[in-house]
Amino acid sequence: MEFLIRELKELEKNGLFRQLNRIVDSSSDTWITIEDRRVLNLCSNNYLGLANDIRLKDAAIEAIKKYGVGSGASRLVSGDNLLHHKLEENLAKFKNTEKCIVFNSGYAANLGLISSLVSRQDIVFCDKLNHASIIDGAILSRAELRRYPHNDITTLNRLIKKFQDYKKKLIVTDSVFSMDGDIAPLEELIELAQKYNCMLMLDEAHATGVLGSKGRGALEFLGLEKRLENKNNFIIQMGTLSKAFGSFGAYVCGSKDLIDYLINHSRPFIYSTSLPPAISAASIKALEIVENGSALRQQLMDNVSFFKKRLLSLGFNLGCSQTQIIPLITKDPILTMEFSKRLFEDGIFVQGIRPPTVPVGQARLRITIMATHRQQDLEFALQRFEKIGRELCLI
């Protein structure tokens, strides 16, 4: 198949070739071991440092002792494990919703949710910087897909007004954008959804556990949780357990009717073997820690503020980040990967992000900060960023 070779060579020529060449031989933590080298981890979504927390590990071990490793089949075939139910009940309370359903990954949740809610007679309004799984879910649904410029409420309003005669209308947005670290204008989106009778779906993957006094996400952070009080609410919250929770899987929280509908219509849920019991147990423990983890969240935000301030003072372009995700914009893919390579040689692990993950001309290093980073860790990194940034004429 010669076309494979041609296309791979073209990717290499443009600095867009990807490969799995960083083998991690340690736990996911602030410092990790790659290729027998100890490096500072600045590209993990393990925002609260819970992935290697002894409390989660102990919970998982106890679950394995009692329930074994695998769950055996899908929940509709082999029955529910008690821990699935407990996790979903706890998540529903945490998110102030009637009910919750757990999926095997964020990607599966977005595909299963969107493709169940809308179909050919319907329309999806989607922020252009939404996660790829959201786009794929909309395409799979076969609904009309209209993408609006990032966080552009004026254009979205015009689009909804133009296409308001569709049977069902769904607005979908990341609440915290995974590559830019900024927050969606949720109050305005809620108002538009109410005005035009739209469903509103929020992907809270990078907000859950991080934003809000209890870590409930962007609605809590922005003081909008009262919008959830109506039992037939049009707001649907999806999120992951693999980031701030340090575990694995995803959830959808909403009305009882919504969750019952997904149990009957969502193909990724119906036809997938359910999460292993140990994963559910770890997530239950993580949720308990998150709800009582205001000190962890404060430490995370203190670290973020310190690191951003210093990078900006050096002259780096950090885009519009408002959270723990910090894009260091380099624009050029080849330059981006050279920066990443030199940082790794100096003991810093941070990945370069290139098109198509980000728009052309917006290549970047995606820096993520953790609550468990110490100030000396961040100082160590800043010295290397400054040295290499000057060498590459970025500052």
Backbone torsions as a table, in degrees:
resi	resn	phi	psi	omega
1	MET	NA	89.3	-173.9
2	GLU	-64.4	-29.3	-178.3
3	PHE	-61.8	-30.8	178.3
4	LEU	-63.1	-45.9	-179.2
5	ILE	-63.9	-42.8	-180.0
6	ARG	-61.3	-46.7	-176.5
7	GLU	-69.6	-35.9	177.0
8	LEU	-66.0	-40.5	177.8
9	LYS	-64.5	-36.8	178.2
10	GLU	-65.8	-40.2	176.2
11	LEU	-61.1	-44.8	179.7
12	GLU	-61.8	-42.2	-178.9
13	LYS	-60.4	-36.8	-176.3
14	ASN	-95.0	8.5	179.0
15	GLY	71.3	26.3	-175.6
16	LEU	-115.3	5.7	-178.7
17	PHE	-75.0	130.5	-179.5
18	ARG	-112.1	145.6	174.8
19	GLN	-150.4	157.5	179.6
20	LEU	-92.3	88.9	-174.0
21	ASN	-127.4	13.1	176.3
22	ARG	-116.2	96.5	-176.8
23	ILE	-91.7	113.3	-178.7
24	VAL	-88.9	126.5	-179.1
25	ASP	-120.0	52.0	178.7
26	SER	-163.9	175.2	175.7
27	SER	-70.7	161.3	175.7
28	SER	-77.1	108.3	-174.0
29	ASP	-150.5	-170.9	-178.9
30	THR	-68.0	-37.8	173.1
31	TRP	-116.4	133.9	-178.7
32	ILE	-131.4	166.7	179.4
33	THR	-110.1	121.7	176.9
34	ILE	-129.7	124.1	178.0
35	GLU	53.2	45.1	179.9
36	ASP	62.2	17.3	179.1
37	ARG	-115.2	132.2	177.3
38	ARG	-88.1	121.2	-175.1
39	VAL	-131.2	151.4	176.5
40	LEU	-78.3	127.4	-174.8
41	ASN	-88.4	109.0	177.8
42	LEU	-120.2	28.3	178.8
43	CYS	-140.6	26.5	179.0
44	SER	-102.3	147.3	173.8
45	ASN	-88.3	10.6	179.2
46	ASN	-78.5	63.9	-164.4
47	TYR	-61.2	-35.4	-178.4
48	LEU	-98.6	2.0	178.5
49	GLY	73.0	24.0	-174.7
50	LEU	-86.4	-12.3	-175.2
51	ALA	-61.4	-27.2	179.3
52	ASN	-115.3	19.3	-178.6
53	ASP	-72.0	132.2	-177.0
54	ILE	-59.9	-29.9	-178.8
55	ARG	-68.3	-38.8	177.0
56	LEU	-69.7	-41.1	-179.4
57	LYS	-63.9	-42.9	178.7
58	ASP	-63.1	-40.6	179.4
59	ALA	-63.4	-42.1	179.2
60	ALA	-65.1	-42.9	-179.4
61	ILE	-62.1	-44.5	179.7
62	GLU	-63.3	-36.9	178.7
63	ALA	-67.6	-39.2	177.4
64	ILE	-63.1	-41.4	179.4
65	LYS	-60.6	-37.3	-176.8
66	LYS	-87.0	-42.3	-169.8
67	TYR	-110.7	-7.5	-175.5
68	GLY	84.6	-164.7	-173.0
69	VAL	-94.9	-65.6	-177.4
70	GLY	-86.8	162.4	179.6
71	SER	-93.8	-12.7	171.9
72	GLY	100.4	-44.1	-177.7
73	ALA	-170.1	-172.8	175.5
74	SER	-70.0	158.0	-174.8
75	ARG	-65.9	-30.4	179.8
76	LEU	-76.5	-14.3	180.0
77	VAL	-98.2	-52.0	-171.9
78	SER	-105.7	4.8	178.5
79	GLY	91.2	165.6	-178.8
80	ASP	-89.7	139.2	167.3
81	ASN	-79.6	145.4	179.7
82	LEU	-54.7	-35.5	-177.4
83	LEU	-69.2	-29.9	174.2
84	HIS	-60.0	-47.1	-178.9
85	HIS	-63.7	-44.5	-179.0
86	LYS	-62.7	-43.1	179.2
87	LEU	-61.2	-45.7	-178.6
88	GLU	-66.3	-40.5	177.5
89	GLU	-62.7	-42.5	-179.4
90	ASN	-67.5	-38.8	179.6
91	LEU	-67.7	-39.7	178.8
92	ALA	-61.5	-42.5	177.0
93	LYS	-65.6	-42.3	-179.8
94	PHE	-59.0	-41.3	-177.3
95	LYS	-93.5	5.9	178.3
96	ASN	58.5	43.5	178.5
97	THR	-125.0	168.7	-177.9
98	GLU	-70.6	-38.8	-171.1
99	LYS	-153.6	166.1	-177.6
100	CYS	-145.6	151.8	172.0
101	ILE	-133.4	139.5	-177.6
102	VAL	-102.7	136.2	176.2
103	PHE	-112.5	170.6	-176.7
104	ASN	-80.7	-18.2	176.7
105	SER	-162.9	164.4	176.4
106	GLY	-63.6	-37.6	179.5
107	TYR	-62.8	-46.6	179.3
108	ALA	-63.7	-38.5	179.9
109	ALA	-63.4	-45.3	-179.4
110	ASN	-66.9	-42.3	176.3
111	LEU	-61.2	-46.8	-176.2
112	GLY	-69.5	-35.9	-178.6
113	LEU	-72.2	-53.7	-174.6
114	ILE	-67.1	-43.8	-178.2
115	SER	-68.8	-18.5	176.0
116	SER	-84.9	-35.7	-172.7
117	LEU	-77.2	-35.3	-174.1
118	VAL	-129.5	158.9	-179.7
119	SER	-147.4	-158.3	-170.7
120	ARG	-57.5	-33.0	-175.8
121	GLN	-84.9	2.2	-170.6
122	ASP	-115.3	178.3	-177.8
123	ILE	-140.5	143.1	177.8
124	VAL	-117.8	130.0	174.7
125	PHE	-106.1	120.6	-166.2
126	CYS	-132.0	128.3	174.5
127	ASP	-60.9	138.0	-176.3
128	LYS	-63.5	-20.0	-179.9
129	LEU	-103.0	13.9	175.8
130	ASN	-62.1	157.6	179.4
131	HIS	-60.5	149.8	-177.9
132	ALA	-56.5	-33.4	-179.1
133	SER	-65.4	-29.9	176.9
134	ILE	-69.6	-46.0	178.0
135	ILE	-59.4	-46.2	-178.0
136	ASP	-65.0	-37.0	176.9
137	GLY	-63.5	-40.1	178.9
138	ALA	-66.8	-41.8	179.1
139	ILE	-64.5	-43.4	-179.9
140	LEU	-61.8	-32.5	-178.3
141	SER	-69.0	-22.1	-176.3
142	ARG	68.9	11.7	173.1
143	ALA	-72.7	160.6	171.8
144	GLU	-62.6	133.1	-179.0
145	LEU	-115.5	122.5	176.4
146	ARG	-122.9	118.9	-178.8
147	ARG	-100.9	130.4	-179.8
148	TYR	-106.8	151.8	179.5
149	PRO	-55.5	148.6	-171.9
150	HIS	-50.6	119.9	176.1
151	ASN	57.3	24.9	-177.1
152	ASP	-92.3	92.9	-176.9
153	ILE	-67.4	-36.2	-179.3
154	THR	-61.6	-47.3	179.8
155	THR	-67.2	-39.6	178.6
156	LEU	-61.8	-43.2	178.0
157	ASN	-57.8	-43.9	-180.0
158	ARG	-64.2	-40.9	-179.9
159	LEU	-65.8	-45.2	-179.0
160	ILE	-63.6	-41.5	179.0
161	LYS	-60.8	-40.1	-178.7
162	LYS	-68.2	-36.4	-173.5
163	PHE	-113.1	29.4	-173.0
164	GLN	-75.1	-6.1	-178.6
165	ASP	-86.2	-1.8	177.3
166	TYR	-64.3	152.3	-175.6
167	LYS	-58.5	-54.4	176.7
168	LYS	-125.8	141.9	-178.5
169	LYS	-125.7	130.2	-178.8
170	LEU	-125.6	123.0	169.8
171	ILE	-98.0	130.7	-179.1
172	VAL	-133.9	135.2	-178.3
173	THR	-150.2	147.1	162.6
174	ASP	-64.2	144.9	172.1
175	SER	-85.2	-40.7	167.6
176	VAL	-118.0	124.2	-174.9
177	PHE	-79.7	129.6	-165.9
178	SER	-68.0	-24.1	-178.4
179	MET	-107.1	-14.2	-176.6
180	ASP	-115.2	-23.3	177.2
181	GLY	74.1	11.8	177.2
182	ASP	-95.6	169.2	-173.3
183	ILE	-111.4	136.4	179.5
184	ALA	-66.9	151.0	177.9
185	PRO	-78.0	76.6	-168.7
186	LEU	-66.7	-35.8	-179.6
187	GLU	-61.4	-44.4	179.2
188	GLU	-67.0	-37.1	178.8
189	LEU	-66.2	-39.3	177.4
190	ILE	-63.1	-43.2	179.8
191	GLU	-62.6	-41.5	177.3
192	LEU	-64.5	-42.7	-179.5
193	ALA	-61.5	-41.5	178.5
194	GLN	-66.4	-43.2	-176.8
195	LYS	-62.0	-41.1	-173.7
196	TYR	-107.8	12.8	177.8
197	ASN	57.5	51.8	178.6
198	CYS	-105.6	152.5	164.1
199	MET	-79.2	147.0	178.1
200	LEU	-125.2	119.9	179.7
201	MET	-110.5	128.7	178.9
202	LEU	-111.9	126.8	172.2
203	ASP	-92.6	106.0	-173.9
204	GLU	-98.0	22.0	-174.0
205	ALA	-51.9	-45.3	-174.7
206	HIS	-99.4	5.8	177.4
207	ALA	-107.7	-34.5	-178.2
208	THR	-60.1	129.4	179.6
209	GLY	88.1	-17.9	-173.8
210	VAL	-107.5	-50.2	-174.9
211	LEU	-93.3	145.9	178.6
212	GLY	93.0	154.7	-176.2
213	SER	-63.3	-29.3	177.2
214	LYS	-106.4	3.8	179.1
215	GLY	78.2	18.1	-174.9
216	ARG	-77.4	-10.5	174.7
217	GLY	118.9	-163.7	-170.7
218	ALA	-67.6	-36.2	179.1
219	LEU	-61.5	-42.9	177.1
220	GLU	-66.3	-44.8	-178.6
221	PHE	-58.5	-38.5	-177.3
222	LEU	-93.3	5.0	178.1
223	GLY	70.1	33.8	-174.6
224	LEU	-112.3	11.9	-174.4
225	GLU	-65.8	-22.5	179.4
226	LYS	-62.5	-21.6	178.6
227	ARG	-66.4	-11.3	-178.6
228	LEU	-92.2	-0.5	-172.5
229	GLU	-70.8	-26.6	178.4
230	ASN	-72.6	124.5	-175.6
231	LYS	-63.6	-29.8	178.5
232	ASN	-95.9	43.0	-171.2
233	ASN	-66.4	145.6	-179.9
234	PHE	-88.6	-3.3	-178.6
235	ILE	-91.7	126.1	-180.0
236	ILE	-115.2	128.8	-178.8
237	GLN	-112.2	122.0	174.3
238	MET	-115.8	149.5	177.3
239	GLY	-163.5	177.1	-177.6
240	THR	-117.2	159.0	176.2
241	LEU	-107.2	6.8	-172.2
242	SER	-100.9	0.5	-177.0
243	LYS	-110.6	-99.1	-179.5
244	ALA	-60.4	-27.3	-179.8
245	PHE	-77.0	-15.6	176.4
246	GLY	67.5	15.5	-176.5
247	SER	-118.0	-130.5	-178.5
248	PHE	-157.2	155.2	178.6
249	GLY	105.1	-174.0	-177.8
250	ALA	-151.4	169.8	-178.5
251	TYR	-140.2	157.8	166.2
252	VAL	-127.8	125.9	178.9
253	CYS	-117.1	139.0	179.4
254	GLY	-179.1	-151.5	-179.3
255	SER	-72.7	160.3	176.5
256	LYS	-58.3	-42.6	-179.5
257	ASP	-61.5	-41.0	179.3
258	LEU	-60.7	-48.7	-176.3
259	ILE	-66.6	-41.4	176.7
260	ASP	-61.0	-38.2	178.5
261	TYR	-63.8	-43.4	-179.7
262	LEU	-65.8	-38.4	178.0
263	ILE	-58.6	-30.9	-178.2
264	ASN	-94.7	-15.6	-173.8
265	HIS	-126.0	-19.7	-172.9
266	SER	-81.9	109.3	-174.5
267	ARG	-64.2	-41.2	177.5
268	PRO	-61.4	-29.4	175.9
269	PHE	-76.9	-48.4	-174.1
270	ILE	-64.2	-39.0	-170.0
271	TYR	-107.7	19.8	176.9
272	SER	-117.3	139.9	170.5
273	THR	-59.6	137.6	-173.8
274	SER	-72.7	165.5	180.0
275	LEU	-58.0	143.0	175.1
276	PRO	-60.0	146.2	-179.3
277	PRO	-55.9	-36.7	-178.9
278	ALA	-62.3	-35.1	178.2
279	ILE	-67.4	-43.2	177.5
280	SER	-61.6	-42.4	-179.6
281	ALA	-63.1	-43.0	178.3
282	ALA	-63.2	-39.1	179.9
283	SER	-68.1	-37.6	176.4
284	ILE	-60.8	-45.8	178.6
285	LYS	-65.0	-41.0	179.4
286	ALA	-61.7	-40.8	179.1
287	LEU	-62.1	-41.1	176.9
288	GLU	-60.0	-43.7	179.7
289	ILE	-66.8	-42.4	-179.1
290	VAL	-60.9	-44.6	-178.4
291	GLU	-62.1	-27.6	179.8
292	ASN	-109.9	21.3	-170.6
293	GLY	-105.9	37.0	-178.5
294	SER	-61.7	-33.4	179.1
295	ALA	-66.9	-38.8	177.0
296	LEU	-63.1	-45.3	-180.0
297	ARG	-64.1	-39.4	178.6
298	GLN	-64.9	-41.2	177.7
299	GLN	-63.0	-40.4	177.8
300	LEU	-59.5	-48.4	-177.2
301	MET	-68.8	-32.6	174.5
302	ASP	-63.8	-43.2	178.1
303	ASN	-63.0	-43.5	-179.9
304	VAL	-61.3	-48.1	-178.8
305	SER	-59.7	-45.4	-180.0
306	PHE	-61.2	-47.7	-175.1
307	PHE	-69.0	-43.6	178.9
308	LYS	-61.0	-47.5	-177.5
309	LYS	-57.0	-43.1	-178.6
310	ARG	-70.6	-40.3	177.8
311	LEU	-63.7	-41.5	178.5
312	LEU	-65.0	-38.3	179.6
313	SER	-65.2	-25.9	177.0
314	LEU	-79.7	-15.1	177.1
315	GLY	103.5	10.1	178.5
316	PHE	-75.3	149.9	176.8
317	ASN	-90.4	113.7	-177.3
318	LEU	-108.7	17.0	177.8
319	GLY	61.4	-139.7	-176.5
320	CYS	-115.5	30.1	-175.9
321	SER	-57.8	135.8	175.3
322	GLN	-120.6	3.3	-170.8
323	THR	-137.6	-161.2	-177.5
324	GLN	-74.9	-7.5	176.2
325	ILE	-93.7	118.3	-175.2
326	ILE	-119.4	108.0	176.5
327	PRO	-85.0	120.0	174.1
328	LEU	-97.2	101.4	-170.8
329	ILE	-74.4	123.8	177.6
330	THR	-115.3	-19.0	177.1
331	LYS	75.7	-50.7	-173.8
332	ASP	-92.7	126.7	-177.4
333	PRO	-60.6	-41.7	-178.1
334	ILE	-66.4	-43.0	177.2
335	LEU	-63.2	-39.2	179.6
336	THR	-58.8	-47.9	-176.8
337	MET	-71.1	-29.5	175.4
338	GLU	-67.9	-40.8	177.4
339	PHE	-60.8	-47.8	180.0
340	SER	-60.6	-42.4	-179.1
341	LYS	-63.2	-46.0	-178.9
342	ARG	-67.6	-36.3	176.2
343	LEU	-62.6	-42.7	179.5
344	PHE	-61.4	-41.3	178.4
345	GLU	-62.6	-26.1	179.0
346	ASP	-97.0	10.2	174.1
347	GLY	94.2	16.9	179.3
348	ILE	-120.6	125.0	179.1
349	PHE	-103.7	106.6	175.9
350	VAL	-145.0	130.8	-172.4
351	GLN	-88.0	146.9	171.4
352	GLY	-84.0	138.2	179.1
353	ILE	-115.4	125.3	-174.4
354	ARG	-127.8	167.9	173.5
355	PRO	-57.8	146.2	9.2
356	PRO	-89.1	2.8	179.9
357	THR	-62.6	-36.3	174.2
358	VAL	-124.0	161.4	-179.0
359	PRO	-62.1	156.0	176.0
360	VAL	-57.8	134.5	-178.4
361	GLY	86.2	2.6	-178.3
362	GLN	-121.8	26.8	176.6
363	ALA	-58.1	151.9	-172.1
364	ARG	-161.5	164.9	161.7
365	LEU	-92.9	128.8	178.7
366	ARG	-97.9	101.7	-178.6
367	ILE	-93.6	131.5	174.4
368	THR	-126.2	134.2	-177.3
369	ILE	-100.8	149.4	179.2
370	MET	-119.7	154.0	177.3
371	ALA	-63.8	-27.3	-175.3
372	THR	-89.5	-0.2	171.1
373	HIS	-67.4	132.4	175.7
374	ARG	-88.6	160.2	-179.4
375	GLN	-60.4	-36.8	179.1
376	GLN	-66.6	-29.2	174.6
377	ASP	-64.1	-46.7	-177.6
378	LEU	-68.8	-37.3	176.1
379	GLU	-62.6	-44.0	176.9
380	PHE	-55.5	-45.5	-179.6
381	ALA	-66.7	-43.3	-177.2
382	LEU	-61.1	-38.7	177.4
383	GLN	-60.3	-41.6	-179.8
384	ARG	-71.4	-39.4	177.8
385	PHE	-60.7	-43.8	-179.6
386	GLU	-63.8	-47.8	-176.5
387	LYS	-61.0	-50.7	-175.7
388	ILE	-73.8	-35.6	176.6
389	GLY	-59.3	-37.3	177.4
390	ARG	-71.7	-40.3	179.3
391	GLU	-60.2	-35.8	-178.3
392	LEU	-93.8	7.4	177.2
393	CYS	60.7	32.8	176.3
394	LEU	-88.9	-19.0	175.8
395	ILE	-136.5	NA	NA
